[in-house]
Structures are given as structure tokens and as C-alpha cells.
Amino acid sequence: MLAAKKIKIALLFVTLIGSAGLFAQVQQPVAPEQATNVSDAELENFATAYMGMQMENQKAQQKIMETIEGQGLEVERFQEIQEATADPNKEVDATEEEKTKHKNAIAEIEKMRPEFESKMEAIIKDSGLTVERYQSVGAAIQADKALQQKLQGIMVKKTQG
């Protein structure tokens, strides 16, 4: 139950913040020669940035949940309203009060976006990569199973000590 809630919150976060374009969950295609042109040092830097971004994302998710609850909505109810609002074929089954609370929560969450994005940029730059290179390394990793396995190994080492 808790895992399902975390997944929903993560999806909600991506939906609301929409920073995937900047930080490359869905990235631009990478030429095959570029996909294999990732050094071990860049892979280490990418792992450092990725792990730092995951930690920052968790903090941001917590802030978002607090913001939603601070508006007087439960996270699950907020998500129901958000999904209905995003689907033009669905009618939003919410009271005017709930719609107002939802709208206010969205406005507060949107105010968080610039800070979140600048933190993500700083994490990437502090790892020794540019945002553009982080995106291209991420795309290369997505396209190359060997790089994925290498990255997993690096991340396991980093988490173990």
C-alpha cells in the first residue's frame, strides 16, 4: 500500500512539475556513435548526479504532499481531481471548495518549480557535467544495455560505501 502511494506521488510529481524535459527522463535520440562514447568518469559523474537528484526529488515530493495537505486536501483526493482535470473526456467530480483547494495547491506547487529546477541544475553541475551532457549520457545509457549494467554497478558501489 505504501509503495503504491509512493509511486502515485512520484507520478504526480512528474506530472505537476514537468521537469522531465530539462532533466531527461525522455531524452532526445542519440546517434549510435555518441551512445558508446561515454567515458567511465562521465558515467561516475552521471551516477553521482542521478543519485543526488533522486534525493532532492524525494524532498520535493514531501514538500508537495505538505502543500496539498496544507490546502486541506488529501493527496489521493488531489490526485483524483488532477487526473480528471488533465483528461478532457472526464468530468471533474469535485465540489467548488475542492476545486478551489486544488487550484490553490497547483499554484503553490508551481511556485516551487524554479527552485527545484535550479537545485537539479546545481546537482548536475556539481557532479562535473553540463545539463546537456547529462541528458546525452542519460540517453546513451537508455540506448545501451552495457552502459546500463555499468551504471548499476557504479550506483551499487556508491550506496554501499
KASULMO-V422518 format. One record per helix or strand of 2 or more residues. SS is the DSSP state (helix for helix, strand for strand). FROM is the first residue (numbers start at 1). TO is the last residue. Records with the same first field share a line. If there is no record, write none. Layout:
BEGIN
SS->FROM-TO ; FROM-TO
END
This chain:
BEGIN
helix->2-17 ; 20-23 ; 32-35 ; 40-70 ; 75-86 ; 96-126 ; 131-143 ; 145-160
END
